[in-house]
């Protein structure tokens, strides 16, 4: 089974939402172990209340997810690391330059290959979390196509 890790800063907002959405979209038999971590995360923190609420509106439960620090070991074991910002990608490459071929910005898939960062909603109102959730969700079809190509 291949391992995909979504990466953000604290692993309480964007990357848990991305993890929950992709798990929901792919289902349990997808042959990908999907998780998330943060470049500056403490271990064991729950997803933020607004991230949980925004995801619950789509019927996706991320309330059981706990934050974890992205370690060199996690980087090495991952087949794909999907970052929310170029800064996260750069942080990974500083620690592990040899991982360059498996570290991608979420918004870099598809025809447009747009290198836009996903805004960090930490501490913001629920409406901002909804917008970020929807931006992540809109990027997933191109990532899913990439994952399907990786299987062949």
Buried (B, 14 or more C-beta within 10 A) or exposed (E): EBBBBBBBBBBBBBBBBBBBBBBBBBEEEBEBEBBBBBBEBEEEBBBBEBBBBBBEEBEBEBBEBBBBBBEEEBBEEBBBBBBBBBEBBEBBBEEBEEBEEBBBBBBBBEEEEEEBBBBBBBEBEBEBBBBBBEBBBEBBEBBBEBBEEEEE
